[in-house]
Amino acid sequence: MRDTAAEYYELDSVKHKDILTKFSAHSLCVGACIILQAMGFKSHQIQQMLRWKSETWLMYTRNLHVASKQQNEAVFKASLLKVM
């Protein structure tokens, strides 16, 4: 994974060693969480698809434009509800 990242981002393995240590096979799991969330999959679907037994994977999701849009839509819909 580090070799792939070095090649893709054009990083020198010695000069950018500190950056490259952040890449591992685990990066694929993180990327998968982010992509599935961006595609609109629900939390339980992501957990099942990536075979997570706990909800630890939630820490890998990001504050994406998609999540922001969903939150805005929810607030808008709530503002339309009639309050007694």
HELIX and SHEET records of a PDB file:
HELIX    1   1 ARG A    2  TYR A    8  1                                   7    
HELIX    2   2 LYS A   17  LEU A   20  1                                   4    
HELIX    3   3 HIS A   26  ALA A   38  1                                  13    
HELIX    4   4 SER A   43  MET A   49  1                                   7    
HELIX    5   5 THR A   56  TYR A   60  5                                   5    
HELIX    6   6 HIS A   65  SER A   79  1                                  15    
END                                                                             
